[in-house]
Structures are given as structure tokens and as C-alpha cells.
Amino acid sequence: MSIRFEIHGRIATLTLDRPDKLNALVPEMKAGFEDALARAAEPDVKVLLLRGAGRAFCAGGDIGWMAQALSEGRWEEMETLLDLGASVAHGLATLPKPVVAVVQGPAAGAGMSLALDADLRIATPEAKFSMAFVKIGLHPDWGGSVGLSRLVNPAIAAELMMTGDTLDASQAKALGLVNQVVPADQLEGAVESLARRLAAGPAETFARIKTTLLRNQGLDADSLRRRLEAEGAQMKAAMRHPDAKEGLAAFLEKRAPHFE
């Protein structure tokens, strides 16, 4: 099972469960994500936690799977994964309750995007954040470019997307990408404390706050969807460019890529 979903005391937890692959994303997760988001929207849930099993939050798309799919021209499967990312990003942003990402290790590429799709982020010092897409000749997806542009100024967003540089937890916090950094041995207590506080809060007010936060940035559910679709269109185009094939091959071969 690549997605686990649990509800305890009105606190829901969606766990990416491919620890042997650093929770890398594949199309087979589609049904799990869709079911989890539908259940998280039910009245008995007041807060949603996003987590990754094992030592990573999420390493992004599964590079091995992507390289093989690209070499075999399986465009429909590739686009299913990209469309899923836009749907998940939209679902989390418009879910009328708080979403908290718990990042205890790498959050790279679409993994960083997924963390940014949450309303709040809590991390351990071991957390690493990277918009790594550019390193393999790809464009951000899963809401990464949209979420990053909502959280930091344009120059910082450009730097992170164009360099793919890795941020540690303290750097991410300084930029406003992380709300709390707590030692690993205190993580569970900090997460439980925050989740219980949110679960005890006013659900209707939280829903209104999320709508207001979008509106204050010139967005609503429809305009957000359009931005995510536009982001996805750029990624789909990037996937068909030779730089993508070269970038993926170079990553797997552990060498520097040679882009056009």
C-alpha cells in the first residue's frame, strides 16, 4: 500500500508509504490520494497531517519509473501523474480545514511541492527542501511553482526554482517556508500538540481563513485551478523536450547532465 490514511480523535493522517523509495510518487498512488482527500473532507475530520514513512518526507517523482516511462513513450501514464499532482495541490489548498506537513527528511522536487501545498509545515533539523526539477531539465509540478510564489518573494522563488539548491530546515524557516523546527526526539509531541490545538479550534472559522488567505493573494478555487493547470502544461511540455531525457539519464547514471 503506497498511501495510508487514518483518523484518530478527529485528526486525519495521510502517510506516503514507499519508504524503500523515499516515498517517491507514482501513478499507482492516484486512488489512495483521491480516497484520502475525500475522507479528509468529511465532518468528523478537523485537521489533516501529511507525512512520509521512514527517513524521508518525499523524494518527488520516482526517477526510475519516469525515465522508463519516458523512454517507452508512455505519455498517458506520465500525464496521469502530473494531473494527479494538480488535483492534490488544489484539493489541499481548498480543503476547508488546516493541513500540516510533517517533514523529517528530504522533501525534493514534487516532495517539496507537496509540503508547500499544506497550510503549515513542521520539520526536524534533518529536513531538506529542494525544488530539484531543474537539475533534471524539468519544470516544477504538484503545485510547487504556485505554492513557492505564494510564500516567498519573486526573486527567492526564481532562485530556488532556477538553481534547485537545497535548503536545510533552518534556512527554510528563515524564508518562511517552515513554521517550526523541532528536534527529532520531540517531533511526535510537537505534532500531536499542534494537531490537537487545531482539532479543538473552530472548524467554520478555519474554512473561512483558508478562503481569505487565497483571496488576499488574488486567488479563489477556480483561479487556483487555472494556475495549477498552467503549471502542469509547462511540465508536460518539458517532459517532451530532449533535456528531460538527458536529465533523467544523467541522474540515474550519477553524472552531470549535458543540456541543450
C-alpha angles and dihedrals in degrees: 000000000000097000125043122192126189137168122206123168094344090307114117123201125199109194125191101221111195098100093160088060095039086254092293114182124252133168091255087074091067098094092044093052093045093049092046094050091047092051092044088058092059118108095247090067120077102168135021125212121201114207143164124222119238125001099334138059094209132321092207125242117002099260095198092052092044093051092050093045090049094049090050094046094239092159096157092059092045092051091047088061092048093047089049089056093054091047093049093046091050092045094052094045093050097038101119094230137060119287119200124191115209109204117188100159142355118000103180134166109333087004090065088044091054091051090051090051088069123085094231134020129206118186143177122232087258092064118114126193125198136163085211098167095102091058089068096037096260138126123239116269140170088065094301099132091042096047094044092050090052093053107040137031119274095256093054092045090051092049095050094045096043098045102031087214118172121244122204120220095266092050091048091051092049089055092049095249093116126045100197136015114197133172114266093246090056097043099097093049092048093048093048092048093051093043093050091048091052093043089056092051131097107283096199092051092049089053090051092048092054091051090049093049090055093045093050087060093048095260140119131171094281098044091045090054090051091052091050091048090050090050090050092050090056091050092048090052091047090052090060095051119095090241089071094055090047093046094050093045092049092051093052092044091048095234137117113275122240106216126190 
